[in-house]
């Protein structure tokens, strides 16, 4: 099973570089944490071994906006998802603006 993310900032039309994230399992155990790279990606997530279950990918949107001198509304964006096919690739993108966010099951 592999996991990836890609964060895009629609207010700037660019990747959300430097966005903090934390991956946890259903029990709250931290599996990975870091910040997105220059392209808004977290390549280290590919090394995380996860099986079937519920996971949370939390993004520090408040810190990201403060670092960029922007007032935002959501201090955190949490994407809760369930892995039912551990052998498949799971892409969990984040589309971000100061006043909202969206996500979907990517490929």
C-alpha positions as CSV (number, residue, x, y, z in Angstrom):
1,X,0.0,0.0,0.0
2,X,1.3,3.4,-0.8
3,X,0.1,6.8,0.3
4,X,0.6,10.3,-1.2
5,X,-0.7,13.8,-0.9
6,X,-0.5,17.0,-2.9
7,X,-1.5,20.3,-1.4
8,X,-2.5,23.2,-3.7
9,X,-3.2,26.8,-2.6
10,X,-6.0,28.2,-4.8
11,X,-5.5,31.7,-3.4
12,X,-2.0,31.8,-5.0
13,X,-2.5,29.3,-7.8
14,X,0.6,27.4,-6.6
15,X,1.6,24.4,-4.5
16,X,1.2,24.8,-0.7
17,X,4.9,24.5,0.1
18,X,5.8,24.3,3.8
19,X,2.4,23.1,4.9
20,X,2.8,21.0,8.1
21,X,1.0,17.6,8.2
22,X,0.6,14.7,10.6
23,X,-0.6,11.2,9.7
24,X,-2.2,9.2,12.5
25,X,-4.1,5.9,12.8
26,X,-7.5,5.5,14.4
27,X,-6.0,5.2,17.8
28,X,-4.2,8.5,17.4
29,X,-0.7,7.0,17.0
30,X,1.5,9.2,14.9
31,X,2.8,7.4,11.8
32,X,4.4,10.3,10.0
33,X,4.8,14.1,10.3
34,X,6.6,16.8,8.3
35,X,6.0,19.7,5.9
36,X,5.2,19.6,2.2
37,X,8.1,20.2,-0.2
38,X,8.4,23.0,-2.9
39,X,5.8,21.2,-5.0
40,X,3.3,20.8,-2.1
41,X,4.0,17.0,-1.8
42,X,5.1,14.8,1.1
43,X,7.3,12.2,-0.5
44,X,8.1,10.6,2.8
45,X,4.6,9.3,3.1
46,X,5.4,6.7,0.5
47,X,7.6,4.9,3.0
48,X,4.9,4.6,5.6
49,X,3.5,1.0,6.0
50,X,-0.2,1.1,6.6
51,X,-2.8,-1.6,6.2
52,X,-6.6,-1.7,6.2
53,X,-8.1,0.8,8.7
54,X,-9.1,4.4,9.4
55,X,-6.4,7.1,9.2
56,X,-6.3,10.9,9.7
57,X,-4.1,13.3,7.7
58,X,-4.1,16.6,9.5
59,X,-2.8,19.7,7.8
60,X,-1.6,22.8,9.8
61,X,-3.4,25.3,7.7
62,X,-3.3,27.9,10.4
63,X,0.5,27.8,10.6
64,X,0.7,27.8,6.8
65,X,-1.4,30.9,6.5
66,X,0.3,32.8,9.3
67,X,3.7,32.0,7.7
68,X,2.4,33.5,4.5
69,X,0.9,36.6,6.1
70,X,-2.7,35.5,5.4
71,X,-5.6,35.4,7.7
72,X,-7.5,32.2,7.4
73,X,-10.6,30.7,8.9
74,X,-9.6,27.0,9.4
75,X,-6.6,26.4,11.7
76,X,-6.5,22.8,10.7
77,X,-7.8,20.7,7.8
78,X,-8.3,17.0,8.9
79,X,-9.0,14.4,6.2
80,X,-10.2,11.1,7.7
81,X,-10.2,8.2,5.3
82,X,-10.5,4.5,5.3
83,X,-8.2,2.0,3.6
84,X,-10.1,-1.1,2.5
85,X,-7.6,-2.3,-0.1
86,X,-4.1,-2.2,1.4
87,X,-2.5,-3.2,-1.9
88,X,-3.8,-0.1,-3.7
89,X,-2.2,3.3,-4.0
90,X,-4.1,6.0,-2.1
91,X,-3.7,9.7,-3.0
92,X,-5.2,12.2,-0.5
93,X,-4.9,15.7,-2.0
94,X,-5.8,19.0,-0.3
95,X,-7.2,22.0,-2.2
96,X,-6.7,25.0,0.1
97,X,-7.7,28.6,0.4
98,X,-7.9,30.9,3.4
99,X,-11.7,30.4,3.7
100,X,-12.1,26.7,2.7
101,X,-10.6,23.4,1.7
102,X,-11.6,20.4,-0.3
103,X,-10.3,16.9,-0.8
104,X,-11.0,13.8,-2.9
105,X,-9.7,10.3,-3.5
106,X,-7.0,10.9,-6.1
107,X,-5.1,8.4,-8.3
